[in-house]
């Protein structure tokens, strides 16, 4: 079974990826005692994903999967976008970021709350990249709802009226932006 390093220490993200890429032996940074933090300073999701996959693969001499994802709010010109994880600074919690987003949107109603989540995955091996993208449309909920998931899951509401955090892991994995990107990546890896 092919070993692939996943450039994350986020257990929730790793479990999502393992669920979808079952035909590979996936290792987290923790599994190989790699404590590197790659600075996400690129202007695009793809740029950040490629930078992480490239740097971590070269340091550990293993093929590597890295992703960058975020929340893009239409009315706010795609904000926070590529800055979703860091717009409040490096030590802010998901709850603090979600509250800041809700505060910024407190006067927006209905269609003004439209948003999408984007995930770009980069696979790097021996100087070559495979890039995959997934996107899901929805809106920002009026308040956090649900206890599952991580990041902005409690405020991203799908067309069915549920937030990601109100869904089981299985339900979310069946339709998420990461699932779409991973399924696309899986097809490209098997070709």
Protein Blocks (a to p, Z undefined) as FASTA:
>chain_A
ZZdddddfbfklmmmmmmmmmmbccddfklnopabdcddfbfbfklmmmmmmmmmmmmno
pacdddddddddfklnopakjmlmmmnojkbcfklmmmmmmmmmmmpghjlmgccddddd
dddeehiacdddddddddddfbdedjedehjllmmccfkopafklpcfklmmmmpmklmm
mmmmmmmmmZZ
